Amino acid sequence: QRKNPFSNEERLASKPVHTHRGDPTYGRPPEGSKTEQRGKDAHSHVGKEVEELCLIIRSTGERGEDGHVSVTFRQLFETYVTISNKVVGILLRARKHGLVHFEGEMLWQGKDDDVIITLL
């Protein structure tokens, strides 16, 4: 829009064209923008899916001697795929936040069916 000759919005012309890596706003949408709000909404939605995944692990898994609930990837996939098709992505996010543990970097249906996923 800054280069659009038909745009007469002052707020676009007053902003710097480029931000630099040291700038705290680098790589972030403008504050108060619709893009920022969509990002917040998406983050909230993923957080709810992670919570739901943990509840499903708790309800379908078995409690071990260490007190943690565990489930195989096959069991979790078969249960959760009816709710969402993003099982592996949500598992990776849950692991990133320290909520679950499993071996390997990625889980593949068929190949990793017997991998144990532990709810921390």
C-alpha atoms as a printed R data frame, in Angstrom:
    type eleno elety resid chain resno       x       y      z
1   ATOM     1    CA   GLN     A     1   0.000   0.000  0.000
2   ATOM     2    CA   ARG     A     2   2.944   2.352  0.558
3   ATOM     3    CA   LYS     A     3   3.719   2.228 -3.163
4   ATOM     4    CA   ASN     A     4   0.083   2.400 -4.271
5   ATOM     5    CA   PRO     A     5  -0.453   5.872 -5.840
6   ATOM     6    CA   PHE     A     6  -4.193   5.621 -5.110
7   ATOM     7    CA   SER     A     7  -3.732   5.010 -1.405
8   ATOM     8    CA   ASN     A     8  -4.039   8.149  0.655
9   ATOM     9    CA   GLU     A     9  -3.880   6.652  4.113
10  ATOM    10    CA   GLU     A    10  -1.455   8.632  6.220
11  ATOM    11    CA   ARG     A    11  -0.754   5.820  8.665
12  ATOM    12    CA   LEU     A    12   0.896   3.736  5.935
13  ATOM    13    CA   ALA     A    13   3.153   6.513  4.750
14  ATOM    14    CA   SER     A    14   4.300   7.407  8.263
15  ATOM    15    CA   LYS     A    15   5.582   3.923  9.156
16  ATOM    16    CA   PRO     A    16   9.141   2.900  8.343
17  ATOM    17    CA   VAL     A    17   9.357   0.710  5.267
18  ATOM    18    CA   HIS     A    18  11.758  -1.851  6.759
19  ATOM    19    CA   THR     A    19  12.511  -3.024 10.267
20  ATOM    20    CA   HIS     A    20  15.846  -4.505 11.241
21  ATOM    21    CA   ARG     A    21  16.708  -7.585 13.282
22  ATOM    22    CA   GLY     A    22  17.551  -5.600 16.399
23  ATOM    23    CA   ASP     A    23  14.159  -3.908 16.373
24  ATOM    24    CA   PRO     A    24  11.705  -5.456 18.892
25  ATOM    25    CA   THR     A    25   8.914  -5.277 16.288
26  ATOM    26    CA   TYR     A    26  10.955  -7.230 13.716
27  ATOM    27    CA   GLY     A    27   8.957 -10.183 12.387
28  ATOM    28    CA   ARG     A    28   5.806  -9.155 14.233
29  ATOM    29    CA   PRO     A    29   2.569  -7.713 12.876
30  ATOM    30    CA   PRO     A    30   1.728  -4.125 13.754
31  ATOM    31    CA   GLU     A    31   0.192  -3.770 17.193
32  ATOM    32    CA   GLY     A    32  -3.595  -3.693 17.133
33  ATOM    33    CA   SER     A    33  -3.782  -5.015 13.560
34  ATOM    34    CA   LYS     A    34  -6.118  -7.728 12.345
35  ATOM    35    CA   THR     A    35  -3.059  -9.875 11.626
36  ATOM    36    CA   GLU     A    36  -1.981  -9.630 15.259
37  ATOM    37    CA   GLN     A    37  -5.485 -10.596 16.392
38  ATOM    38    CA   ARG     A    38  -5.585 -13.596 14.030
39  ATOM    39    CA   GLY     A    39  -2.249 -14.753 15.467
40  ATOM    40    CA   LYS     A    40  -3.558 -14.470 19.022
41  ATOM    41    CA   ASP     A    41  -6.714 -16.361 18.079
42  ATOM    42    CA   ALA     A    42  -4.687 -19.139 16.411
43  ATOM    43    CA   HIS     A    43  -2.397 -19.422 19.454
44  ATOM    44    CA   SER     A    44  -5.429 -19.734 21.722
45  ATOM    45    CA   HIS     A    45  -7.012 -22.373 19.468
46  ATOM    46    CA   VAL     A    46  -3.845 -24.496 19.421
47  ATOM    47    CA   GLY     A    47  -3.604 -24.212 23.203
48  ATOM    48    CA   LYS     A    48  -7.120 -25.614 23.532
49  ATOM    49    CA   GLU     A    49  -6.252 -28.491 21.179
50  ATOM    50    CA   VAL     A    50  -3.170 -29.318 23.292
51  ATOM    51    CA   GLU     A    51  -5.346 -29.375 26.425
52  ATOM    52    CA   GLU     A    52  -7.856 -31.642 24.687
53  ATOM    53    CA   LEU     A    53  -5.065 -33.984 23.565
54  ATOM    54    CA   CYS     A    54  -3.800 -34.264 27.155
55  ATOM    55    CA   LEU     A    55  -7.331 -35.070 28.370
56  ATOM    56    CA   ILE     A    56  -7.634 -37.799 25.741
57  ATOM    57    CA   ILE     A    57  -4.278 -39.298 26.753
58  ATOM    58    CA   ARG     A    58  -5.403 -39.247 30.388
59  ATOM    59    CA   SER     A    59  -8.728 -40.944 29.587
60  ATOM    60    CA   THR     A    60  -7.442 -43.595 27.129
61  ATOM    61    CA   GLY     A    61  -4.006 -44.306 28.598
62  ATOM    62    CA   GLU     A    62  -2.891 -46.475 31.451
63  ATOM    63    CA   ARG     A    63  -1.198 -45.266 34.618
64  ATOM    64    CA   GLY     A    64   2.262 -46.760 35.048
65  ATOM    65    CA   GLU     A    65   4.258 -47.568 38.162
66  ATOM    66    CA   ASP     A    66   5.857 -44.118 37.997
67  ATOM    67    CA   GLY     A    67   2.409 -42.482 38.186
68  ATOM    68    CA   HIS     A    68   2.477 -41.148 34.625
69  ATOM    69    CA   VAL     A    69  -0.242 -42.005 32.126
70  ATOM    70    CA   SER     A    70   1.001 -43.571 28.883
71  ATOM    71    CA   VAL     A    71  -0.593 -44.535 25.589
72  ATOM    72    CA   THR     A    72   0.740 -45.924 22.324
73  ATOM    73    CA   PHE     A    73   0.764 -43.708 19.261
74  ATOM    74    CA   ARG     A    74  -1.637 -46.121 17.522
75  ATOM    75    CA   GLN     A    75  -4.205 -45.858 20.341
76  ATOM    76    CA   LEU     A    76  -3.913 -42.081 20.466
77  ATOM    77    CA   PHE     A    77  -4.055 -41.703 16.700
78  ATOM    78    CA   GLU     A    78  -7.165 -43.876 16.367
79  ATOM    79    CA   THR     A    79  -8.932 -41.965 19.144
80  ATOM    80    CA   TYR     A    80  -7.836 -38.434 18.331
81  ATOM    81    CA   VAL     A    81  -8.034 -38.528 14.527
82  ATOM    82    CA   THR     A    82 -11.842 -38.492 14.787
83  ATOM    83    CA   ILE     A    83 -11.531 -35.136 16.577
84  ATOM    84    CA   SER     A    84  -8.707 -33.546 14.597
85  ATOM    85    CA   ASN     A    85  -6.417 -34.506 11.732
86  ATOM    86    CA   LYS     A    86  -3.469 -32.639 13.295
87  ATOM    87    CA   VAL     A    87  -2.492 -35.305 15.837
88  ATOM    88    CA   VAL     A    88   1.255 -35.199 15.199
89  ATOM    89    CA   GLY     A    89   1.445 -31.396 15.072
90  ATOM    90    CA   ILE     A    90  -0.430 -31.044 18.344
91  ATOM    91    CA   LEU     A    91   1.776 -33.753 19.914
92  ATOM    92    CA   LEU     A    92   4.889 -31.832 18.872
93  ATOM    93    CA   ARG     A    93   3.485 -28.625 20.380
94  ATOM    94    CA   ALA     A    94   2.590 -30.453 23.606
95  ATOM    95    CA   ARG     A    95   6.137 -31.843 23.809
96  ATOM    96    CA   LYS     A    96   7.591 -28.392 23.197
97  ATOM    97    CA   HIS     A    97   5.651 -27.158 26.246
98  ATOM    98    CA   GLY     A    98   6.811 -30.104 28.381
99  ATOM    99    CA   LEU     A    99   3.415 -31.785 28.641
100 ATOM   100    CA   VAL     A   100   4.216 -35.097 26.930
101 ATOM   101    CA   HIS     A   101   7.271 -37.207 26.166
102 ATOM   102    CA   PHE     A   102   7.979 -39.638 23.343
103 ATOM   103    CA   GLU     A   103  11.084 -40.946 21.613
104 ATOM   104    CA   GLY     A   104  12.071 -39.649 18.204
105 ATOM   105    CA   GLU     A   105  11.615 -36.359 16.441
106 ATOM   106    CA   MET     A   106   8.504 -37.196 14.430
107 ATOM   107    CA   LEU     A   107   5.853 -39.881 14.629
108 ATOM   108    CA   TRP     A   108   4.636 -41.669 11.502
109 ATOM   109    CA   GLN     A   109   1.456 -43.698 11.272
110 ATOM   110    CA   GLY     A   110   2.275 -47.376 10.785
111 ATOM   111    CA   LYS     A   111   6.003 -47.087 11.456
112 ATOM   112    CA   ASP     A   112   5.692 -45.608 14.957
113 ATOM   113    CA   ASP     A   113   2.432 -47.237 16.088
114 ATOM   114    CA   ASP     A   114   4.113 -48.837 19.132
115 ATOM   115    CA   VAL     A   115   5.893 -45.690 20.353
116 ATOM   116    CA   ILE     A   116   4.836 -44.868 23.918
117 ATOM   117    CA   ILE     A   117   3.589 -41.337 24.579
118 ATOM   118    CA   THR     A   118   3.758 -40.353 28.241
119 ATOM   119    CA   LEU     A   119   1.721 -37.553 29.799
120 ATOM   120    CA   LEU     A   120   3.966 -35.539 32.078
